[in-house]
Amino acid sequence: MKKDKKRKISFNSLKKLYKYIHPYKTSFYIGLVFLLLTGFASLIFPKLVGDLVDGSSSSPDKIDQIAIYLFILFTAQAIFSYFRIVLFVGVAEKALSKLRQDTFNHLIRLPISFFSNSKVGELNSRISADITLLQETFTTTFAEFIRQIIIIIGGIAFLSYISIKLTLFMLAVFPVIIILAVIFGRKIKGYSKKVQKEIAQSNNIVEEALQGIRIVKSFTNEAFENLKYKNKTDEVAKTAIIGGKYRGAFASFIILCVFGSIISVIWFGTKQVHSEGLKMGELFSFVLYTVFIGASVGGMADLYSKIQKAIGASEDLLEIHELSGEDISESENKTKLEGVLEFKEVSFNYEERTNNQVLNNINFDVKKSENIAIVGPSGAGKSTITSLILHFHEVTEGKILIDRKNINDYNINYLRHNIGIVPQDTFLFGGTIKENIEYGKIGSSKDEIIEA
């Protein structure tokens, strides 16, 4: 699991994600239009407030007119926000539902060797936690990020229109804030990803302990498992606390810089009112635009960090899609196998244990309708032989023949449908007893289920 890999927002990553949004592109683009309208409405607000301040020295009709404009503006913004949220949520939920389905569909088709090298808890985390992260990004973070960009660009344009000198003074402060914000953002992102990874590991401890609860209790290892989980959750808390300190320092830094820049702008702007005839309403609008821009710049680093995390999560998910799965397509061959089995000089070792050969030069054959028993001590390779017959793994050397034909030449779906198996471990799926009984033959009749 490459959970700690540093991610950059790449065109290729966005292109892969857009594939899931594309079927709903009309709703997505309409949502973008409403997002732009929301951003522009936010930019008009400081201008109208400034006009209202200047209007205090003019006729009451002028004040009433501006107040009506403000009411219309807020009403329009409320409508734009509603449709933007509804459209983005609709697109996100549909796209992520398809991504969930594709991920699970591909995951369940991967060979047994993949699951032997992966932990169930971490795989489950990919499908649940990473999708949840993408859900938040698509519905909230992305829209907020675009809105902040609109406010920054539009705000600077309005500031320049009001006073070039005041704008240049304000902009002199921001590069330093942005550079430090990016540094803080990267540090926070690193700790966030580390916490995410450690949470997945702690979830895996719980999952393994509960799945193997009989073994845990048989060896009275409840205290041992509890200690393992305690140590891991303590690590999570420790990492999260350090990350929290960085977030706290970042928040304090932003507050200091934003309020410091606002005070500086008010100071310089007040001098402009006296020396260059800047109106008080214009200064008021300028301060509001500065606050808007400052808040947007302050939030950009965090939003960008969240988008990076979401891109990382999407790449982790899409990595699964790039792995080669088994071909379990339906076979045109509907005839039943005779059941003649031959192992010819078969040797085998698991990929993760290349120095430990499980089977060494095994030879035997089973005739049609013949019953045999394979006996031996634990670890001798009995279960491995069964796994090889089901074609869960490829033999290291030699070959397996079924009905005098190499096992590799059979369609996997056809082969496994012709093999009956009673697992030594009892496992029940969630659902009814009927559903569990018919699992070996989905769609069995009532009589077949009763007979079974």
Secondary structure, DSSP 8 states (H G I E B T S, - for coil): --TT------HHHHHHHHHHHGGGHHHHHHHHHHHHHHHHHHHHHHHHHHHHHHHTTS-HHHHHHHHHHHHHHHHHHHHHHHHHHHHHHHHHHHHHHHHHHHHHHHHTTS-HHHHHTS-HHHHHHHHHHHHHHHHHIIIIIHHHHHHHHHHHHHHHHHHHHH-HHHHHHHHTTHHHHHHHHHHHHHHHHHHHHHHHHHHHHHHHHHHHHHHTHHHHHHTT-HHHHHHHHHHHHHHHHHHHHHHHHHHHHHHHHHHHHHHHHHHHHHHHHHHHHHHH---HHHHHHHHHHHHHHHHHHHHHHHHHHHHHHHHHHHHHHHHHHHS--------S--------EEEEEEEE--TT-TTS-SEEEEEEEE-TT-------STTSSHHHHHHHHTTSS--SEEEEEETTEEGGGS-HHHHHHT-----SS----SS-HHHHHGGGSTT--HHHHHH-
